[in-house]
Amino acid sequence: MSKAVINLETLACPSCMQKIEAAIKSVEGVEKDSVKVLFNASKAKLNFDQEKTNIEEIEKAINTVGFKVLKSKVR
């Protein structure tokens, strides 16, 4: 399991947070219980299986719901 921290553009509202969380959880290979979107920090933290998905797919899911990814770090 890989851990990712994704820096997002500044989040304006709590519903933005829910949209991003839902988008990340929709990606196959993401550990659903690990997804946390930090509103004040404008970050998303999650665990994912690199055999099933990659950070680009997760970023694409976030972009699809209309939010910009500034930077991602995978460990």
ZIGIHU-V291966 format. One record per helix or strand. SS is the DSSP state (A for helix, B for strand). FROM is the first residue (numbers start at 0). TO is the last residue. Records with the same first field share a line. If there is no record, write none. Layout:
SS=FROM-TO ; FROM-TO
This chain:
B=1-7 ; 29-29 ; 35-37 ; 42-47 ; 68-73
A=13-24 ; 31-33 ; 54-63
